[in-house]
Amino acid sequence: MKKKGKKLISIALTVAMIAGLTACGKGNGGNGNGGGSAADASLAKQYVFKEQALDLNMDSDNMNIDLLTRKGDTIYLLFETYDYSDNGSQSKLHLATMKQDGTVIDTVELPMWKEGEAPATPAPAQGGEDPVDTPADGADGSEAMPLTEQETSTQDIAAADMDVVDAPAGNGNYTYTSLNNCTIGSDGNVYGIRNYYSETYSEDDYSSTNDYALICWSADGTIKWEADLNDMNTEESYSWVHSIIPNEDGSLTLLLSGDKIEKCTVTEEGITDRKDLPEAAATLFNNASSNIITQDGKVQIIYYDESNYTDMYIATYDPATDAVSEGIKLSSTLTNGGYYNMVPGDGDILYYADSNGLFSYNVQTQESKQIMSYINSDLAAGSLNNFLVLDEEQFLGFYYDNNEGKMCGGLFTHVKPEDIKDRIVLTLAGNYIDYDLKRKVVEYNKSGDTYRIVVKEYNTYNTAEDYTLGVKQLNNDIISGGMPDILVVDSNMSMDSYIAKGLVANVDDLIAKDEELSKNDYLQNVWDAYRVDGKLYYVIPSFYISTMVGKEAIFGDRTSITMEELQTIRDTMPEGTALFSDETRDSFLYTMMNYCGSDFVDVSTGKCAFDTDNFVAMLTYAAELPVEYGEDYWGEDYWNNYESQFREDRTLLDGISISNIRDLNGTINGVFGEDISFVGFPTDGDMGSVLWAGNRMYALSAKSKNLDGAWEFLRYYLTQEYQDKIQEQEYNLPVLRSTFEKNVQDATKKPYYMDENGNKVEYDETYYINGEEILLPQLTQEQVDRIVSFVESVNKRGYYNEAISNIISEEAGAYFSGQKSARDVASVIQSRVQVYVNENR
């Protein structure tokens, strides 16, 4: 067999001292720095694992792990490699056998066909074209997605779409061969279902074939036998293979789903003993979310409760006897994010991986214990795609490293705390912490030897019944002295309260002391929008603007408007003219709070102002809006005329977000077809538009003993390096002026993309009006200058508070139903919200 170019697969070798672990389940809290004490240095020494390399003699840049399992003392790894060329891609299936110490015994290729039996590519239909290979791996021409952890690790099942040839336009043919449901028998044989599909077609002729077979390979890669499965489906019944379970006698039990839940036995001769599953077992499979095939051939089924689809249970099905055990409820915190990715352990123990690391779970006690932490182990992984726990000291695992852009994995061994050098520990916490931030933490931890960051992600407290438990626990930890050194801020946090209590550091002071960063290098209106009593308490790397725009010919150059003024303008327009597009009562009140929340609630003083003429006018207008639109509203006429509603003055204002200056070309020259005014949402103030922090916003603890270390990490997000990345991604506007100006300069240029050869290819922007495509001119420098002037003038921040929005929605109902006047309802809202704000400051 041909050897590939030799490459090392970076494999993390981790020993999990499972028996000796303390209970640190999903959702461990506390241990912050807010009380002024330094974080416990031992936090960075928990769940740490050492990396070791595994040599599979394969190019790991283009590979996917399908199956990782153990039979006896031998470990079996089933994986695909992909060969990309100008003509498309091909994938090959490989089997690696290993010792339990990770030593590779052998790696062989598993052929899809016996020698000389592969079907010939069908000839194109008359007048057709030759088959076209595409780079797609999926049968439908889309990219084949890697298997979920549950499908690979917990079921010993692989799904590999192989040798795909996509259908060309016009006449031609289309073939693909896929391999699914792979598993390993106790004798080391490999089993999988091969599906060969071929179609030939022309304008007036079409034919297709579909062939199913179960393939048995020996461990040396030889096809031992094939079983015909074409009789599995009939005209009366459709079935597909859910799971394959090898039996000790060399036969296989197939569990079938589809029109019926069935099982059958398969040998080299084909299908025998096909029968329906008993009702109890069939019900479990019908409600199954995932299943785990154990070493003894039983199936642990994780399923939904039919009466409450937020509750998950686990039960065991024995294919030999059809017996079903009583279901045991899974922990609600587990089912919110861990149940789909489980492998069996001993007794009542299951193992699962999530975005933070590897855990064990006791089915009887519903207790999770952390085994391994990606962050503490310096592993740039979003999750373990495949893993196999070997014993209390070792496991094998594979993951995709986005830093390296390839599959990595291997044998993991635990590092004892006493063998880890002491460092100053910083805590970084948030309700949700995305992968890019975790990756940066790993990079930071590996770059120096003074500080080390540990991460606490509080959304692990959330359940299907209550997704707010995480932020509630974070709030409790903070107010009880557990303010982290670095806080990842989101809109659900009580930041105004933390600032009022003196828990948040003044970022102005940190920038002033920084030898490289200067306040004057940044767009001050962005930071001014988030100041409290003149002080900046947030690190804000990027931003975007929300505003309402209308024709300059109608609104002039105004940047604000009251509700009364807006309705006066509407009165001058033709009957039926709408202020906004497709607003309902609820959506209008929600939009109102996003734009005007900071008008109604002063974040510095906590004073509320809902009993105003402007708020009453908004309630009055909301009463005119429908509760919802009926199906007839969204008819053909609506969609045919949707694009022209603003050009034809049927709707006055369009709500937009400005996260890239060039994007406004579509609004100005497309949606309106002429110059626009940035009117904003109706308000009593002088600014109707609002500014939002971009993807992330951070705060630092004023009580931290290691504030300088926390700043050393966070300052990166204000540097030229990171700000230029924001510009390249074009998701938000950078806050560094020099980088922002690059965005401005690009606005008058044609958009472009980079082709496969790295060449810059410009293209024209177009817009559709009533089904007709029109070519858009580029923005003029005068238009861009006006946009920039507006962006730099917005110094009012957007506001979101779910509790306050709920109060408004609850009380407004009394006005909408005619029980109270708008003025009376405004007074009640004023009273209730003021109490809420006072209680939460």
VENSULDA-V657184 format. One line per field, one symbol per residue. ss: DSSP state (H for helix, E for strand, - for the rest). psi: psi as a letter, one per 30 degrees, with the letter a starting at -180 (. if undefined). Layout:
ss->???
psi->???
This chain:
ss->-------EEEEEEE--------------------------HHHHH---EEEEEEE----HHHEEEEEEEEE--EEEEEEEEEEEE--EEEEEEEEEEE-----EEEEEEE---------------------E----------------HHHHHH----EEEEEEEE-----EEEEEEEEEEEEE-----EEEEEEEEEEEE----EEEEEEEEEEEE-----EEEEEE-HHH------EEEEEEEE-----EEEEEEE---EEEEEE--EEEEEEE--HHHHHHHH-EEEEEE-----EEEEEEE--EEEEEEEEEEE----EE---EE--HHHH------EEE----EEEEE---EEEEEE----EEEEEEE-------E----EEEE----EEEEEEEE----EEEEEEEEE--HHH----EEEEEEE----HHHHHHHHHHHHH---EEEEEEEHHHH-------HHHHHHHHHHH------EEE------HHHHHH---E--HHHHHHH-----HHHE-HHHHHH--E--E---EE-EEEEEEEEEEHHHH-------HHHHHHHHH------E------HHHHHHHHHHHHHHHHE------E----HHHHHHHHHHHH------HHHH-HHHHHHHHH------E--EEEEE--HHHHHHHHHHHH---EEE-----------EEEE---EEEEE-----HHHHHHHHHHHH-HHHHHHHHHH---EE-EHHHHHHHHHH-----EEE-----EEE---EEEE--EEEE-----HHHHHHHHHHH-----E----HHHHHHHHHHHHHHH-----HHHHHHHHHHHHHHHHHH--
psi->kkklkkkkjjkkjkkjiefgkljiakhkaahagfffklkkffefgkhklkklkkjghljffilkkekjlkjbgkkkjklkkkjklffblkkkklkkkllfgfkkelklkjlfllkffkkkkkkllkgallkkklgkflfgflkkkllleeeeeffhkkjjjkhkjlklkblalkllklklhklklfgfkkklkkjkkkkklafgkkllkkkkkkkkklfggkjelkkkgfgeklffkkllkelkjklfgflkkkkklbfljlllkkaffaklhklkkleeeeeeeegkellkklfggljjkklkkffjgfkklklkkjfefgkklkkkklkeeeffgfffiklkakbgklklkaffakllkjeefhkkkkekkeefghjikfljekljkeaffllklklkjfefhlkllakkkkkkefgkkklkkkkkllekjleeeeeeeeeeefflgelkkkkjjffffklfejgfeeeeeeeeeefgghklekkjklfflieeeeefggfkljfeeeeefkfekkeffljffeeefgkjhgkjgkjjflllkklkklkefefbglglkleeeeeeeeffllkfkkelkgkleeeeeeeeeeegefefjjfefgklifhleeeeeeeeeeffllelklefehaeeeefgefgeeeggfkekkklkjfkefffeeeefdeeglklkieakklfagjfllkklbelklllkffkfheeeeeeeffeffleeeeeeeeefgelklfkeeeefeeeeffflklllkafggkkjllkklkkjhfkkkkkllkleeeeeeeeeeeffjgkklkkjeeeeeeeeeefeeeffgelleeeeeeeeeeeeeeeeefg.
